């Protein structure tokens, strides 16, 4: 019941739902860079939505499947191949023991999520197996995956020894619609009112681009300089994933999955949580625009997204259990 890393990728880690609710202890939540795609993968297999899975960045690792399993690839990283055969994304497929998963091309984004029926087994800390590379903590020794690493998954499927590798299950999910220039909705931050009207208007009027100085901790953006009163002195205050901090040079950094729990830069806005996946998948050089919204709208969008994933998970749980029962 395992997979083995044959060739390591750029930055591949074990992630799950993270460690929310511990910021008062100085512990960030962590978890997947693209929370929507991660939960979508688990939903398609009928797993717990926050079950452990692999986050694979471009270029991704080559993997050997050591035991028969169903798996699915979501996100927008590279296109999966099993034993040289291209596989669909967002649709579960079967892998026989000894088969290999490689990757080619790109789906237009930064990372993919490889989810296994039943989820992965990994060491936990404070109830989570999520890897945080800035702390020496789980999933696998608190580091990115390396050649020779063996990761265990929960479900072994001996009844499927005669099933063909690469056979797909008859359900899928539509990925989020592609946007040439995504619009990210944001809520005004605590220091929003300290921006002059011209800077407030400029934030929503001009495009910003993702820079190379972007990682799981934060995405630096480049765009029109935003100015505030330089004499304002701030103490470190709580921040969260999606917080838009204004740097001294007038540019923005948006905090992501492995963000610190406090920060001293002005918090001019917060990208709504249901749209963080849009930013997470933008490669360097891609443009985005901001649009201000209100809390009621943000809540409606998040509730609609959560409801969709829960309904999908419940439906797929029933369907995959039927597949397993028929094989038994």
N, C-alpha and C positions, 0 to 999 in steps of 0.2 A: 504494500500500500504506500508507494512512494514515487517520487520523481527525482531525477539526478541532473545536476547542472553539468552539461558536457562542455560548453563554452560560455564563459561569463559575458554578460552584457555591460552596457555603460553604467547603469544604476538600477538594479533590480532588487526589490525588497519584499518581505512579508508585511502585509498590512491588514488591519481589520477596522472595526468602528472607532478605534482609538480610546482615549481616556478622558472623556468629557467630565466636567464638574469638579476638576481638581486644580483649577487655576489659582485658587486662594492659597494653595500649597506651593505655588511656583511651578506646577507641572502642566505643560500644554497638552492639548488633546491629541495631537498627531493624527494618525489615520491616513486615508488615501488623499492624494493630491486632487483627484477628481471624484468627489463623493458620489455623484449621481451614477457614473459609469461603474463604479465599484459595486454599488447596491444593485444596479441592473443585472450584473453578472450573477450575483447570488440569487436574485429573484428568478432568473431564467432556469435555474437548477432546483428551485424549491428550497434553497438553503435559508437559514437565518440571514436577514439582510446585511448583517454586520459580521458574517463569518470570515475567517482568515483566508486570504487569497494572495496572489502575486501581483505586484505592481511592476510593470516592465517598461523601461524607457528605451528610446531609440538610440543605438541599436540594441535589440533585446537578446537575452541569453538563448542558446540552443539547449533544449531539454530532452531527456529520455524518459519516457513513461515506463515505469517498472512494473506496474500492475494495471489491469484493465479498469477503465473509468470513463465517465462522461465529463466533459469539460466545455467551457464556453469562453470566448474572447470578446470583451467589450472595450469601449474607449475609442481612441483615435491614433494609436501608435502604428506599428507595422502590421502588414497582412500576414495571418498565420498560414503555415503549411504543415501538413502532417505526412511524413514519409514522401515529401516532394509534391504533395497534392494540395492545391490551394483550398482553404476552408472558409466558409462564410463567417462574418462577425455577427454577434448578437443572435446566434442560433446554436444550441447545444449540439455537440457531435461526440462520437465515440472514439476512444483511443485504445488499441489493444496493447498488451504488455510488449515492450521492446520497440515500440514505435517512437519516432523522434519528431519534435516540433521545432521548426525553423521559421524564419521571418524574412520578408522581402518587401520592398517598396514602403509606402506609408499611407495611412488613412488620413493624413493631413494634420495630425496633432502631435503631442509630446509622448503620450504613454498609453498603454493598454493594461487591462486587468484580465488575468487568467484565473478562472474560478473552477473548482472541482466539486463534484457532487459530494455533499457532506462537509466540505470545507477542509482546510489544512490544519494539521496539529503542529503547534509550536509553543515554545516556552512563553509564559505570561508574566507580566509585572503589573500589579494593580489592576488585574482583571482583563488585560489586553495583551495581544501578541504583536501589536503595531511596532514596527521598527522606527526608531528615531536616531538618525546618524549622528546627532549632536550629543546624544547620551548613550552610554554603553549598555543599552537595554534591548529586550527582545525586538523582533522575532527570532533571528538566527544569530546569536551572540552580538546583537546590536550593530550589525554591519550589513553591507550589501552582499548579495549572493556571489559565491566564487565557484570556479570549476571544481567539481568533485563533491559539492554540497549535495546532501540528500534530504529532501523534505517529505514528510509523511502526510498523507491525506487520510481522512476518516473512513471512507467507504471503499471496500474491495468488492468487485463484481465477478466472482468466478462463474456465475451462471451465463455470462456473456462471452465465454471463450470462443464461440463460433461466430460472433458478430464481426462484421467487416470494419476495419479501421477506417475512420473518416465518414462512416454513415451518420447522417444527421437526424435529429429528432424533428418532428413536423410542427414546430412552433418557433416563432422568432419575435423580436421586438424591433420597432423602428427606432433608429438612432435619433438624437436631437437634430432638428433641421440645420443644415449648413448655412452659415451667415458669412458672406465675404468680409464684412466689417461688423462684428457683433456689437450689439448695444447692451451695456451692462447697467441695470438699474441699481441706484444707490440711495441710501438714507443719509441725510445730513448728520455729520459727526458732532462731537461736543464742541469742537473749535470752529465749526462751520461759520458761525455768526461773526467770527473775528476776521473773516476774509472780506476784502472790499467787494462791492457789488460787481465790479468788472471781473474780478477773479472768479466769483461764483458763476457769472454768466459764461466765462471762458471755459470753465470745466466741462460744460455740456455742449459747447459750441464747436470745439476743435477735437480732431482725432488724436489719440495717444498710441504709441507703439510699444511693444514689449521689447526690452533690451536683452543682451546676452547676460547681464548681471541678474539672473533670475534663477531661483531654485525652489526647493520644497519649503524653505523658510519664508521667502518673499519674492515677488515679481517687481522689479524696477521698471518704471514706465518712462518714456520720453515724450514730451509734448510741450505745449505752451507753458512758460513759467507762471507759476501761481504765487502770488505775493501776499504776505500778511505782515503785521506789525513786528519788526525784528526785535523790538524791546520787550515783547511778551515773554515771560519766564514761566515754564511749565514744570511741574513735578511729574515723575513717572506715574502713569495711570494705566488701568486695565485696557488690554487690546484683545482682539479676537480675529479668527480667520475672516478675511474680507475687509478688515480695517484699512482705510486709505490714509497713510501717513504722509505729511508734507515735509520733505527734506529741506535742509538749509539752502540748497541750490534752486529751490522752487519746483523741483520735480517730485513725482509721487512714487511711493513703494506700497504695494498691496500685500498685506500679510497673508501667508498661505498655511498649509497644514502644520508645519513644524515651527510656527511662530513662537516668539517669546511671549510671556504672559503679561508683561508691562512694557511701556515705551514712553519716551519723553518727547517725541515729535508730535506736532499738532495732528489730531484725528479729524480730518476734514470730512470724512464720509465713511460709509460701510457698504460694500457691495452686498446685496441681499444673498442669503445663503443658498437659495435655490438656483442661483445663476453663477456660482463660483466655478462650476464645471466648464463654463464658457471660457473663462480666463485661464483655467488650469491647462487647457489643451492648446492655447495659442503659442506657436513657436516664435522665436526672436524675429523681429521685423514686421510681424503682423499688427495691423491697426485695430483699434477698438474705439468706441465712443461711449460716453456716460450719459445717463438720463436720470434725473431726480425722481423719486417716487415717495410714497408714504407707507407707514407701517401696515395699514390695513391691506394695501395692495400686496406688500411683501408677504404677509401672512396668508393671503389667498393663494398666491403662487406656490408657496411652500406646501400648503395643505393639499393643493391639487397634485403636486409632484409626489408627496408622500402617499396620497391615496392611490395614485397610479401604480407605484412600486409595490404597495401592499396587495392590491388586487392582482397584479401580475404574479407576485410570489405565491399567493394562495392558489391561483389557477394552475401554475406550473408545478406546485407541490402535488396536487391531485393527478396531473397528467404524468409526471415522472414516476409517481408511486404506481400508477397503472402499468407503465412500462416495466418496472421492476417486478411487479406481481406476475405479469404475463410470462416473464422469463423464468420465474421460479416454478 
